Amino acid sequence: MVAIVRDLLLAVGLPMALLVIGTQLLERRGERLPSRLGRLSEHSSLLWTIGTGLILALSLLRWLLQR
């Protein structure tokens, strides 16, 4: 049971912490985004979001089936 909790903390907690820290750092910059992020924000992100969601869902399914 402890191993499962540790795995979930690494798999979910670490990316969430990085996301929160990154968001806080970007909010401190105000309205200006770094140039690389500014170029990325000009394009539609729907395809990227769907692909990332599929990767996460399939990875979770694989992890659950292996247990």
mmCIF file as Biopython writes it, N, C-alpha, C and O atoms, coordinates in Angstrom:
data_model
#
loop_
_atom_site.group_PDB
_atom_site.id
_atom_site.type_symbol
_atom_site.label_atom_id
_atom_site.label_alt_id
_atom_site.label_comp_id
_atom_site.label_asym_id
_atom_site.label_entity_id
_atom_site.label_seq_id
_atom_site.pdbx_PDB_ins_code
_atom_site.Cartn_x
_atom_site.Cartn_y
_atom_site.Cartn_z
_atom_site.occupancy
_atom_site.B_iso_or_equiv
_atom_site.auth_seq_id
_atom_site.auth_asym_id
_atom_site.pdbx_PDB_model_num
ATOM 1   N N  . MET A ? 1  ? 0.816  -1.194 0.000   1.0 0.0 1  A 1 
ATOM 2   C CA . MET A ? 1  ? 0.000  0.000  0.000   1.0 0.0 1  A 1 
ATOM 3   C C  . MET A ? 1  ? 0.863  1.262  0.000   1.0 0.0 1  A 1 
ATOM 4   O O  . MET A ? 1  ? 0.528  2.253  -0.649  1.0 0.0 1  A 1 
ATOM 5   N N  . VAL A ? 2  ? 1.958  1.216  0.723   1.0 0.0 2  A 1 
ATOM 6   C CA . VAL A ? 2  ? 2.844  2.377  0.798   1.0 0.0 2  A 1 
ATOM 7   C C  . VAL A ? 2  ? 3.465  2.655  -0.561  1.0 0.0 2  A 1 
ATOM 8   O O  . VAL A ? 2  ? 3.656  3.812  -0.936  1.0 0.0 2  A 1 
ATOM 9   N N  . ALA A ? 3  ? 3.781  1.599  -1.299  1.0 0.0 3  A 1 
ATOM 10  C CA . ALA A ? 3  ? 4.380  1.764  -2.627  1.0 0.0 3  A 1 
ATOM 11  C C  . ALA A ? 3  ? 3.404  2.441  -3.586  1.0 0.0 3  A 1 
ATOM 12  O O  . ALA A ? 3  ? 3.813  3.254  -4.414  1.0 0.0 3  A 1 
ATOM 13  N N  . ILE A ? 4  ? 2.132  2.113  -3.479  1.0 0.0 4  A 1 
ATOM 14  C CA . ILE A ? 4  ? 1.122  2.717  -4.352  1.0 0.0 4  A 1 
ATOM 15  C C  . ILE A ? 4  ? 1.003  4.212  -4.060  1.0 0.0 4  A 1 
ATOM 16  O O  . ILE A ? 4  ? 0.922  5.030  -4.976  1.0 0.0 4  A 1 
ATOM 17  N N  . VAL A ? 5  ? 0.995  4.550  -2.783  1.0 0.0 5  A 1 
ATOM 18  C CA . VAL A ? 5  ? 0.892  5.956  -2.400  1.0 0.0 5  A 1 
ATOM 19  C C  . VAL A ? 5  ? 2.119  6.721  -2.889  1.0 0.0 5  A 1 
ATOM 20  O O  . VAL A ? 5  ? 1.999  7.836  -3.396  1.0 0.0 5  A 1 
ATOM 21  N N  . ARG A ? 6  ? 3.283  6.128  -2.737  1.0 0.0 6  A 1 
ATOM 22  C CA . ARG A ? 6  ? 4.515  6.774  -3.202  1.0 0.0 6  A 1 
ATOM 23  C C  . ARG A ? 6  ? 4.482  6.959  -4.714  1.0 0.0 6  A 1 
ATOM 24  O O  . ARG A ? 6  ? 4.842  8.024  -5.215  1.0 0.0 6  A 1 
ATOM 25  N N  . ASP A ? 7  ? 4.051  5.929  -5.448  1.0 0.0 7  A 1 
ATOM 26  C CA . ASP A ? 7  ? 3.954  6.023  -6.906  1.0 0.0 7  A 1 
ATOM 27  C C  . ASP A ? 7  ? 2.973  7.106  -7.334  1.0 0.0 7  A 1 
ATOM 28  O O  . ASP A ? 7  ? 3.260  7.882  -8.246  1.0 0.0 7  A 1 
ATOM 29  N N  . LEU A ? 8  ? 1.827  7.160  -6.684  1.0 0.0 8  A 1 
ATOM 30  C CA . LEU A ? 8  ? 0.835  8.177  -7.022  1.0 0.0 8  A 1 
ATOM 31  C C  . LEU A ? 8  ? 1.339  9.580  -6.695  1.0 0.0 8  A 1 
ATOM 32  O O  . LEU A ? 8  ? 1.077  10.527 -7.438  1.0 0.0 8  A 1 
ATOM 33  N N  . LEU A ? 9  ? 2.057  9.710  -5.591  1.0 0.0 9  A 1 
ATOM 34  C CA . LEU A ? 9  ? 2.614  11.005 -5.236  1.0 0.0 9  A 1 
ATOM 35  C C  . LEU A ? 9  ? 3.612  11.459 -6.290  1.0 0.0 9  A 1 
ATOM 36  O O  . LEU A ? 9  ? 3.621  12.629 -6.671  1.0 0.0 9  A 1 
ATOM 37  N N  . LEU A ? 10 ? 4.443  10.556 -6.758  1.0 0.0 10 A 1 
ATOM 38  C CA . LEU A ? 10 ? 5.404  10.908 -7.803  1.0 0.0 10 A 1 
ATOM 39  C C  . LEU A ? 10 ? 4.717  11.184 -9.130  1.0 0.0 10 A 1 
ATOM 40  O O  . LEU A ? 10 ? 5.077  12.125 -9.838  1.0 0.0 10 A 1 
ATOM 41  N N  . ALA A ? 11 ? 3.730  10.368 -9.467  1.0 0.0 11 A 1 
ATOM 42  C CA . ALA A ? 11 ? 3.080  10.481 -10.777 1.0 0.0 11 A 1 
ATOM 43  C C  . ALA A ? 11 ? 2.135  11.676 -10.863 1.0 0.0 11 A 1 
ATOM 44  O O  . ALA A ? 11 ? 1.981  12.264 -11.934 1.0 0.0 11 A 1 
ATOM 45  N N  . VAL A ? 12 ? 1.513  12.036 -9.769  1.0 0.0 12 A 1 
ATOM 46  C CA . VAL A ? 12 ? 0.524  13.113 -9.795  1.0 0.0 12 A 1 
ATOM 47  C C  . VAL A ? 12 ? 1.026  14.353 -9.046  1.0 0.0 12 A 1 
ATOM 48  O O  . VAL A ? 12 ? 0.870  15.478 -9.520  1.0 0.0 12 A 1 
ATOM 49  N N  . GLY A ? 13 ? 1.616  14.140 -7.902  1.0 0.0 13 A 1 
ATOM 50  C CA . GLY A ? 13 ? 2.019  15.261 -7.064  1.0 0.0 13 A 1 
ATOM 51  C C  . GLY A ? 13 ? 3.134  16.103 -7.655  1.0 0.0 13 A 1 
ATOM 52  O O  . GLY A ? 13 ? 3.068  17.331 -7.618  1.0 0.0 13 A 1 
ATOM 53  N N  . LEU A ? 14 ? 4.145  15.465 -8.194  1.0 0.0 14 A 1 
ATOM 54  C CA . LEU A ? 14 ? 5.270  16.204 -8.756  1.0 0.0 14 A 1 
ATOM 55  C C  . LEU A ? 14 ? 4.864  17.067 -9.951  1.0 0.0 14 A 1 
ATOM 56  O O  . LEU A ? 14 ? 5.210  18.248 -9.978  1.0 0.0 14 A 1 
ATOM 57  N N  . PRO A ? 15 ? 4.139  16.525 -10.947 1.0 0.0 15 A 1 
ATOM 58  C CA . PRO A ? 15 ? 3.694  17.399 -12.041 1.0 0.0 15 A 1 
ATOM 59  C C  . PRO A ? 15 ? 2.773  18.522 -11.576 1.0 0.0 15 A 1 
ATOM 60  O O  . PRO A ? 15 ? 2.853  19.639 -12.087 1.0 0.0 15 A 1 
ATOM 61  N N  . MET A ? 16 ? 1.905  18.238 -10.620 1.0 0.0 16 A 1 
ATOM 62  C CA . MET A ? 16 ? 1.018  19.286 -10.107 1.0 0.0 16 A 1 
ATOM 63  C C  . MET A ? 16 ? 1.821  20.391 -9.414  1.0 0.0 16 A 1 
ATOM 64  O O  . MET A ? 16 ? 1.523  21.574 -9.581  1.0 0.0 16 A 1 
ATOM 65  N N  . ALA A ? 17 ? 2.830  20.009 -8.643  1.0 0.0 17 A 1 
ATOM 66  C CA . ALA A ? 17 ? 3.668  21.000 -7.974  1.0 0.0 17 A 1 
ATOM 67  C C  . ALA A ? 17 ? 4.392  21.861 -9.008  1.0 0.0 17 A 1 
ATOM 68  O O  . ALA A ? 17 ? 4.460  23.081 -8.861  1.0 0.0 17 A 1 
ATOM 69  N N  . LEU A ? 18 ? 4.928  21.234 -10.043 1.0 0.0 18 A 1 
ATOM 70  C CA . LEU A ? 18 ? 5.606  21.988 -11.094 1.0 0.0 18 A 1 
ATOM 71  C C  . LEU A ? 18 ? 4.646  22.928 -11.815 1.0 0.0 18 A 1 
ATOM 72  O O  . LEU A ? 18 ? 5.013  24.051 -12.159 1.0 0.0 18 A 1 
ATOM 73  N N  . LEU A ? 19 ? 3.424  22.472 -12.041 1.0 0.0 19 A 1 
ATOM 74  C CA . LEU A ? 19 ? 2.422  23.307 -12.690 1.0 0.0 19 A 1 
ATOM 75  C C  . LEU A ? 19 ? 2.073  24.524 -11.837 1.0 0.0 19 A 1 
ATOM 76  O O  . LEU A ? 19 ? 1.982  25.640 -12.347 1.0 0.0 19 A 1 
ATOM 77  N N  . VAL A ? 20 ? 1.879  24.308 -10.556 1.0 0.0 20 A 1 
ATOM 78  C CA . VAL A ? 20 ? 1.536  25.415 -9.659  1.0 0.0 20 A 1 
ATOM 79  C C  . VAL A ? 20 ? 2.695  26.401 -9.561  1.0 0.0 20 A 1 
ATOM 80  O O  . VAL A ? 20 ? 2.481  27.612 -9.617  1.0 0.0 20 A 1 
ATOM 81  N N  . ILE A ? 21 ? 3.911  25.902 -9.418  1.0 0.0 21 A 1 
ATOM 82  C CA . ILE A ? 21 ? 5.079  26.782 -9.322  1.0 0.0 21 A 1 
ATOM 83  C C  . ILE A ? 21 ? 5.261  27.573 -10.619 1.0 0.0 21 A 1 
ATOM 84  O O  . ILE A ? 21 ? 5.517  28.777 -10.586 1.0 0.0 21 A 1 
ATOM 85  N N  . GLY A ? 22 ? 5.128  26.894 -11.753 1.0 0.0 22 A 1 
ATOM 86  C CA . GLY A ? 22 ? 5.253  27.578 -13.036 1.0 0.0 22 A 1 
ATOM 87  C C  . GLY A ? 22 ? 4.196  28.641 -13.241 1.0 0.0 22 A 1 
ATOM 88  O O  . GLY A ? 22 ? 4.478  29.720 -13.763 1.0 0.0 22 A 1 
ATOM 89  N N  . THR A ? 23 ? 2.980  28.334 -12.830 1.0 0.0 23 A 1 
ATOM 90  C CA . THR A ? 23 ? 1.889  29.308 -12.951 1.0 0.0 23 A 1 
ATOM 91  C C  . THR A ? 23 ? 2.159  30.531 -12.081 1.0 0.0 23 A 1 
ATOM 92  O O  . THR A ? 23 ? 1.946  31.664 -12.514 1.0 0.0 23 A 1 
ATOM 93  N N  . GLN A ? 24 ? 2.623  30.307 -10.868 1.0 0.0 24 A 1 
ATOM 94  C CA . GLN A ? 24 ? 2.934  31.426 -9.980  1.0 0.0 24 A 1 
ATOM 95  C C  . GLN A ? 24 ? 4.046  32.303 -10.559 1.0 0.0 24 A 1 
ATOM 96  O O  . GLN A ? 24 ? 3.972  33.531 -10.494 1.0 0.0 24 A 1 
ATOM 97  N N  . LEU A ? 25 ? 5.069  31.670 -11.122 1.0 0.0 25 A 1 
ATOM 98  C CA . LEU A ? 25 ? 6.164  32.439 -11.716 1.0 0.0 25 A 1 
ATOM 99  C C  . LEU A ? 25 ? 5.685  33.263 -12.909 1.0 0.0 25 A 1 
ATOM 100 O O  . LEU A ? 25 ? 6.100  34.410 -13.075 1.0 0.0 25 A 1 
ATOM 101 N N  . LEU A ? 26 ? 4.813  32.685 -13.743 1.0 0.0 26 A 1 
ATOM 102 C CA . LEU A ? 26 ? 4.299  33.427 -14.888 1.0 0.0 26 A 1 
ATOM 103 C C  . LEU A ? 26 ? 3.376  34.566 -14.465 1.0 0.0 26 A 1 
ATOM 104 O O  . LEU A ? 26 ? 3.369  35.624 -15.096 1.0 0.0 26 A 1 
ATOM 105 N N  . GLU A ? 27 ? 2.606  34.362 -13.413 1.0 0.0 27 A 1 
ATOM 106 C CA . GLU A ? 27 ? 1.715  35.425 -12.946 1.0 0.0 27 A 1 
ATOM 107 C C  . GLU A ? 27 ? 2.500  36.608 -12.392 1.0 0.0 27 A 1 
ATOM 108 O O  . GLU A ? 27 ? 2.042  37.748 -12.482 1.0 0.0 27 A 1 
ATOM 109 N N  . ARG A ? 28 ? 3.656  36.359 -11.828 1.0 0.0 28 A 1 
ATOM 110 C CA . ARG A ? 28 ? 4.476  37.452 -11.302 1.0 0.0 28 A 1 
ATOM 111 C C  . ARG A ? 28 ? 5.013  38.339 -12.414 1.0 0.0 28 A 1 
ATOM 112 O O  . ARG A ? 28 ? 5.324  39.508 -12.186 1.0 0.0 28 A 1 
ATOM 113 N N  . ARG A ? 29 ? 5.121  37.787 -13.615 1.0 0.0 29 A 1 
ATOM 114 C CA . ARG A ? 29 ? 5.625  38.575 -14.748 1.0 0.0 29 A 1 
ATOM 115 C C  . ARG A ? 29 ? 4.598  39.585 -15.234 1.0 0.0 29 A 1 
ATOM 116 O O  . ARG A ? 29 ? 4.939  40.500 -15.985 1.0 0.0 29 A 1 
ATOM 117 N N  . GLY A ? 30 ? 3.363  39.436 -14.824 1.0 0.0 30 A 1 
ATOM 118 C CA . GLY A ? 30 ? 2.308  40.338 -15.286 1.0 0.0 30 A 1 
ATOM 119 C C  . GLY A ? 30 ? 1.730  39.835 -16.601 1.0 0.0 30 A 1 
ATOM 120 O O  . GLY A ? 30 ? 1.577  38.629 -16.800 1.0 0.0 30 A 1 
ATOM 121 N N  . GLU A ? 31 ? 1.411  40.762 -17.496 1.0 0.0 31 A 1 
ATOM 122 C CA . GLU A ? 31 ? 0.781  40.410 -18.772 1.0 0.0 31 A 1 
ATOM 123 C C  . GLU A ? 31 ? 1.776  39.889 -19.804 1.0 0.0 31 A 1 
ATOM 124 O O  . GLU A ? 31 ? 1.386  39.212 -20.756 1.0 0.0 31 A 1 
ATOM 125 N N  . ARG A ? 32 ? 3.043  40.196 -19.623 1.0 0.0 32 A 1 
ATOM 126 C CA . ARG A ? 32 ? 4.051  39.793 -20.613 1.0 0.0 32 A 1 
ATOM 127 C C  . ARG A ? 32 ? 4.439  38.329 -20.434 1.0 0.0 32 A 1 
ATOM 128 O O  . ARG A ? 32 ? 4.838  37.909 -19.347 1.0 0.0 32 A 1 
ATOM 129 N N  . LEU A ? 33 ? 4.319  37.572 -21.494 1.0 0.0 33 A 1 
ATOM 130 C CA . LEU A ? 33 ? 4.809  36.201 -21.507 1.0 0.0 33 A 1 
ATOM 131 C C  . LEU A ? 33 ? 6.201  36.193 -22.113 1.0 0.0 33 A 1 
ATOM 132 O O  . LEU A ? 33 ? 6.537  37.071 -22.907 1.0 0.0 33 A 1 
ATOM 133 N N  . PRO A ? 34 ? 7.014  35.209 -21.745 1.0 0.0 34 A 1 
ATOM 134 C CA . PRO A ? 34 ? 8.291  35.067 -22.445 1.0 0.0 34 A 1 
ATOM 135 C C  . PRO A ? 34 ? 8.039  34.871 -23.945 1.0 0.0 34 A 1 
ATOM 136 O O  . PRO A ? 34 ? 6.984  34.370 -24.334 1.0 0.0 34 A 1 
ATOM 137 N N  . SER A ? 35 ? 8.992  35.260 -24.775 1.0 0.0 35 A 1 
ATOM 138 C CA . SER A ? 35 ? 8.774  35.246 -26.228 1.0 0.0 35 A 1 
ATOM 139 C C  . SER A ? 35 ? 8.400  33.871 -26.757 1.0 0.0 35 A 1 
ATOM 140 O O  . SER A ? 35 ? 7.540  33.764 -27.632 1.0 0.0 35 A 1 
ATOM 141 N N  . ARG A ? 36 ? 9.025  32.821 -26.248 1.0 0.0 36 A 1 
ATOM 142 C CA . ARG A ? 36 ? 8.698  31.470 -26.721 1.0 0.0 36 A 1 
ATOM 143 C C  . ARG A ? 36 ? 7.255  31.084 -26.384 1.0 0.0 36 A 1 
ATOM 144 O O  . ARG A ? 36 ? 6.559  30.493 -27.210 1.0 0.0 36 A 1 
ATOM 145 N N  . LEU A ? 37 ? 6.811  31.418 -25.174 1.0 0.0 37 A 1 
ATOM 146 C CA . LEU A ? 37 ? 5.431  31.126 -24.796 1.0 0.0 37 A 1 
ATOM 147 C C  . LEU A ? 37 ? 4.453  32.004 -25.547 1.0 0.0 37 A 1 
ATOM 148 O O  . LEU A ? 37 ? 3.340  31.576 -25.852 1.0 0.0 37 A 1 
ATOM 149 N N  . GLY A ? 38 ? 4.851  33.215 -25.844 1.0 0.0 38 A 1 
ATOM 150 C CA . GLY A ? 38 ? 3.991  34.108 -26.618 1.0 0.0 38 A 1 
ATOM 151 C C  . GLY A ? 38 ? 3.715  33.558 -28.003 1.0 0.0 38 A 1 
ATOM 152 O O  . GLY A ? 38 ? 2.588  33.637 -28.491 1.0 0.0 38 A 1 
ATOM 153 N N  . ARG A ? 39 ? 4.734  33.002 -28.640 1.0 0.0 39 A 1 
ATOM 154 C CA . ARG A ? 39 ? 4.535  32.400 -29.972 1.0 0.0 39 A 1 
ATOM 155 C C  . ARG A ? 39 ? 3.639  31.169 -29.880 1.0 0.0 39 A 1 
ATOM 156 O O  . ARG A ? 39 ? 2.808  30.942 -30.759 1.0 0.0 39 A 1 
ATOM 157 N N  . LEU A ? 40 ? 3.800  30.379 -28.831 1.0 0.0 40 A 1 
ATOM 158 C CA . LEU A ? 40 ? 2.965  29.191 -28.672 1.0 0.0 40 A 1 
ATOM 159 C C  . LEU A ? 40 ? 1.504  29.550 -28.426 1.0 0.0 40 A 1 
ATOM 160 O O  . LEU A ? 40 ? 0.605  28.841 -28.877 1.0 0.0 40 A 1 
ATOM 161 N N  . SER A ? 41 ? 1.267  30.645 -27.715 1.0 0.0 41 A 1 
ATOM 162 C CA . SER A ? 41 ? -0.109 31.014 -27.386 1.0 0.0 41 A 1 
ATOM 163 C C  . SER A ? 41 ? -0.870 31.548 -28.593 1.0 0.0 41 A 1 
ATOM 164 O O  . SER A ? 41 ? -2.090 31.699 -28.524 1.0 0.0 41 A 1 
ATOM 165 N N  . GLU A ? 42 ? -0.191 31.834 -29.687 1.0 0.0 42 A 1 
ATOM 166 C CA . GLU A ? 42 ? -0.874 32.319 -30.884 1.0 0.0 42 A 1 
ATOM 167 C C  . GLU A ? 42 ? -1.608 31.200 -31.620 1.0 0.0 42 A 1 
ATOM 168 O O  . GLU A ? 42 ? -2.501 31.477 -32.422 1.0 0.0 42 A 1 
ATOM 169 N N  . HIS A ? 43 ? -1.250 29.946 -31.363 1.0 0.0 43 A 1 
ATOM 170 C CA . HIS A ? 43 ? -1.838 28.807 -32.071 1.0 0.0 43 A 1 
ATOM 171 C C  . HIS A ? 43 ? -2.908 28.149 -31.213 1.0 0.0 43 A 1 
ATOM 172 O O  . HIS A ? 43 ? -2.895 28.255 -29.986 1.0 0.0 43 A 1 
ATOM 173 N N  . SER A ? 44 ? -3.830 27.472 -31.875 1.0 0.0 44 A 1 
ATOM 174 C CA . SER A ? 44 ? -4.871 26.737 -31.158 1.0 0.0 44 A 1 
ATOM 175 C C  . SER A ? 44 ? -4.244 25.551 -30.443 1.0 0.0 44 A 1 
ATOM 176 O O  . SER A ? 44 ? -3.421 24.835 -31.014 1.0 0.0 44 A 1 
ATOM 177 N N  . SER A ? 45 ? -4.630 25.353 -29.215 1.0 0.0 45 A 1 
ATOM 178 C CA . SER A ? 45 ? -4.023 24.286 -28.427 1.0 0.0 45 A 1 
ATOM 179 C C  . SER A ? 45 ? -4.932 23.083 -28.260 1.0 0.0 45 A 1 
ATOM 180 O O  . SER A ? 45 ? -4.623 22.186 -27.476 1.0 0.0 45 A 1 
ATOM 181 N N  . LEU A ? 46 ? -6.039 23.041 -28.973 1.0 0.0 46 A 1 
ATOM 182 C CA . LEU A ? 46 ? -6.984 21.940 -28.803 1.0 0.0 46 A 1 
ATOM 183 C C  . LEU A ? 46 ? -6.357 20.591 -29.127 1.0 0.0 46 A 1 
ATOM 184 O O  . LEU A ? 46 ? -6.525 19.634 -28.372 1.0 0.0 46 A 1 
ATOM 185 N N  . LEU A ? 47 ? -5.640 20.506 -30.233 1.0 0.0 47 A 1 
ATOM 186 C CA . LEU A ? 47 ? -5.019 19.246 -30.618 1.0 0.0 47 A 1 
ATOM 187 C C  . LEU A ? 47 ? -3.989 18.814 -29.586 1.0 0.0 47 A 1 
ATOM 188 O O  . LEU A ? 47 ? -3.925 17.639 -29.227 1.0 0.0 47 A 1 
ATOM 189 N N  . TRP A ? 48 ? -3.187 19.750 -29.111 1.0 0.0 48 A 1 
ATOM 190 C CA . TRP A ? 48 ? -2.177 19.455 -28.095 1.0 0.0 48 A 1 
ATOM 191 C C  . TRP A ? 48 ? -2.838 18.970 -26.801 1.0 0.0 48 A 1 
ATOM 192 O O  . TRP A ? 48 ? -2.368 18.017 -26.180 1.0 0.0 48 A 1 
ATOM 193 N N  . THR A ? 49 ? -3.917 19.621 -26.402 1.0 0.0 49 A 1 
ATOM 194 C CA . THR A ? 49 ? -4.615 19.254 -25.175 1.0 0.0 49 A 1 
ATOM 195 C C  . THR A ? 49 ? -5.236 17.858 -25.291 1.0 0.0 49 A 1 
ATOM 196 O O  . THR A ? 49 ? -5.162 17.069 -24.349 1.0 0.0 49 A 1 
ATOM 197 N N  . ILE A ? 50 ? -5.835 17.555 -26.417 1.0 0.0 50 A 1 
ATOM 198 C CA . ILE A ? 50 ? -6.425 16.235 -26.623 1.0 0.0 50 A 1 
ATOM 199 C C  . ILE A ? 50 ? -5.341 15.159 -26.602 1.0 0.0 50 A 1 
ATOM 200 O O  . ILE A ? 50 ? -5.521 14.109 -25.985 1.0 0.0 50 A 1 
ATOM 201 N N  . GLY A ? 51 ? -4.228 15.412 -27.265 1.0 0.0 51 A 1 
ATOM 202 C CA . GLY A ? 51 ? -3.124 14.442 -27.290 1.0 0.0 51 A 1 
ATOM 203 C C  . GLY A ? 51 ? -2.556 14.196 -25.907 1.0 0.0 51 A 1 
ATOM 204 O O  . GLY A ? 51 ? -2.288 13.054 -25.535 1.0 0.0 51 A 1 
ATOM 205 N N  . THR A ? 52 ? -2.373 15.258 -25.149 1.0 0.0 52 A 1 
ATOM 206 C CA . THR A ? 52 ? -1.852 15.108 -23.790 1.0 0.0 52 A 1 
ATOM 207 C C  . THR A ? 52 ? -2.838 14.346 -22.915 1.0 0.0 52 A 1 
ATOM 208 O O  . THR A ? 52 ? -2.436 13.493 -22.124 1.0 0.0 52 A 1 
ATOM 209 N N  . GLY A ? 53 ? -4.116 14.646 -23.051 1.0 0.0 53 A 1 
ATOM 210 C CA . GLY A ? 53 ? -5.141 13.926 -22.290 1.0 0.0 53 A 1 
ATOM 211 C C  . GLY A ? 53 ? -5.173 12.444 -22.627 1.0 0.0 53 A 1 
ATOM 212 O O  . GLY A ? 53 ? -5.322 11.604 -21.739 1.0 0.0 53 A 1 
ATOM 213 N N  . LEU A ? 54 ? -5.033 12.120 -23.908 1.0 0.0 54 A 1 
ATOM 214 C CA . LEU A ? 54 ? -5.006 10.717 -24.306 1.0 0.0 54 A 1 
ATOM 215 C C  . LEU A ? 54 ? -3.790 9.997  -23.747 1.0 0.0 54 A 1 
ATOM 216 O O  . LEU A ? 54 ? -3.898 8.863  -23.280 1.0 0.0 54 A 1 
ATOM 217 N N  . ILE A ? 55 ? -2.646 10.642 -23.791 1.0 0.0 55 A 1 
ATOM 218 C CA . ILE A ? 55 ? -1.436 10.021 -23.244 1.0 0.0 55 A 1 
ATOM 219 C C  . ILE A ? 55 ? -1.605 9.752  -21.751 1.0 0.0 55 A 1 
ATOM 220 O O  . ILE A ? 55 ? -1.263 8.671  -21.272 1.0 0.0 55 A 1 
ATOM 221 N N  . LEU A ? 56 ? -2.129 10.729 -21.017 1.0 0.0 56 A 1 
ATOM 222 C CA . LEU A ? 56 ? -2.334 10.546 -19.584 1.0 0.0 56 A 1 
ATOM 223 C C  . LEU A ? 56 ? -3.346 9.447  -19.292 1.0 0.0 56 A 1 
ATOM 224 O O  . LEU A ? 56 ? -3.128 8.616  -18.410 1.0 0.0 56 A 1 
ATOM 225 N N  . ALA A ? 57 ? -4.455 9.441  -20.032 1.0 0.0 57 A 1 
ATOM 226 C CA . ALA A ? 57 ? -5.493 8.436  -19.794 1.0 0.0 57 A 1 
ATOM 227 C C  . ALA A ? 57 ? -4.992 7.038  -20.122 1.0 0.0 57 A 1 
ATOM 228 O O  . ALA A ? 57 ? -5.250 6.097  -19.371 1.0 0.0 57 A 1 
ATOM 229 N N  . LEU A ? 58 ? -4.283 6.891  -21.228 1.0 0.0 58 A 1 
ATOM 230 C CA . LEU A ? 58 ? -3.759 5.572  -21.591 1.0 0.0 58 A 1 
ATOM 231 C C  . LEU A ? 58 ? -2.674 5.110  -20.631 1.0 0.0 58 A 1 
ATOM 232 O O  . LEU A ? 58 ? -2.567 3.917  -20.347 1.0 0.0 58 A 1 
ATOM 233 N N  . SER A ? 59 ? -1.874 6.031  -20.132 1.0 0.0 59 A 1 
ATOM 234 C CA . SER A ? 59 ? -0.847 5.675  -19.148 1.0 0.0 59 A 1 
ATOM 235 C C  . SER A ? 59 ? -1.496 5.214  -17.853 1.0 0.0 59 A 1 
ATOM 236 O O  . SER A ? 59 ? -1.055 4.239  -17.244 1.0 0.0 59 A 1 
ATOM 237 N N  . LEU A ? 60 ? -2.536 5.909  -17.434 1.0 0.0 60 A 1 
ATOM 238 C CA . LEU A ? 60 ? -3.252 5.492  -16.226 1.0 0.0 60 A 1 
ATOM 239 C C  . LEU A ? 60 ? -3.900 4.124  -16.415 1.0 0.0 60 A 1 
ATOM 240 O O  . LEU A ? 60 ? -3.857 3.284  -15.516 1.0 0.0 60 A 1 
ATOM 241 N N  . LEU A ? 61 ? -4.498 3.901  -17.578 1.0 0.0 61 A 1 
ATOM 242 C CA . LEU A ? 61 ? -5.114 2.602  -17.864 1.0 0.0 61 A 1 
ATOM 243 C C  . LEU A ? 61 ? -4.068 1.490  -17.834 1.0 0.0 61 A 1 
ATOM 244 O O  . LEU A ? 61 ? -4.312 0.420  -17.277 1.0 0.0 61 A 1 
ATOM 245 N N  . ARG A ? 62 ? -2.914 1.739  -18.428 1.0 0.0 62 A 1 
ATOM 246 C CA . ARG A ? 62 ? -1.844 0.739  -18.437 1.0 0.0 62 A 1 
ATOM 247 C C  . ARG A ? 62 ? -1.380 0.447  -17.016 1.0 0.0 62 A 1 
ATOM 248 O O  . ARG A ? 62 ? -1.168 -0.708 -16.650 1.0 0.0 62 A 1 
ATOM 249 N N  . TRP A ? 63 ? -1.225 1.497  -16.221 1.0 0.0 63 A 1 
ATOM 250 C CA . TRP A ? 63 ? -0.777 1.318  -14.838 1.0 0.0 63 A 1 
ATOM 251 C C  . TRP A ? 63 ? -1.794 0.512  -14.053 1.0 0.0 63 A 1 
ATOM 252 O O  . TRP A ? 63 ? -1.422 -0.377 -13.286 1.0 0.0 63 A 1 
ATOM 253 N N  . LEU A ? 64 ? -3.093 0.815  -14.238 1.0 0.0 64 A 1 
ATOM 254 C CA . LEU A ? 64 ? -4.138 0.078  -13.524 1.0 0.0 64 A 1 
ATOM 255 C C  . LEU A ? 64 ? -4.206 -1.390 -13.955 1.0 0.0 64 A 1 
ATOM 256 O O  . LEU A ? 64 ? -4.446 -2.269 -13.126 1.0 0.0 64 A 1 
ATOM 257 N N  . LEU A ? 65 ? -4.000 -1.653 -15.224 1.0 0.0 65 A 1 
ATOM 258 C CA . LEU A ? 65 ? -4.070 -3.032 -15.713 1.0 0.0 65 A 1 
ATOM 259 C C  . LEU A ? 65 ? -2.866 -3.865 -15.261 1.0 0.0 65 A 1 
ATOM 260 O O  . LEU A ? 65 ? -2.968 -5.087 -15.155 1.0 0.0 65 A 1 
ATOM 261 N N  . GLN A ? 66 ? -1.746 -3.226 -15.000 1.0 0.0 66 A 1 
ATOM 262 C CA . GLN A ? 66 ? -0.566 -3.941 -14.544 1.0 0.0 66 A 1 
ATOM 263 C C  . GLN A ? 66 ? -0.658 -4.317 -13.069 1.0 0.0 66 A 1 
ATOM 264 O O  . GLN A ? 66 ? 0.049  -5.218 -12.617 1.0 0.0 66 A 1 
ATOM 265 N N  . ARG A ? 67 ? -1.494 -3.660 -12.338 1.0 0.0 67 A 1 
ATOM 266 C CA . ARG A ? 67 ? -1.611 -3.928 -10.878 1.0 0.0 67 A 1 
ATOM 267 C C  . ARG A ? 67 ? -2.445 -5.128 -10.611 1.0 0.0 67 A 1 
ATOM 268 O O  . ARG A ? 67 ? -2.647 -5.494 -9.453  1.0 0.0 67 A 1 
#
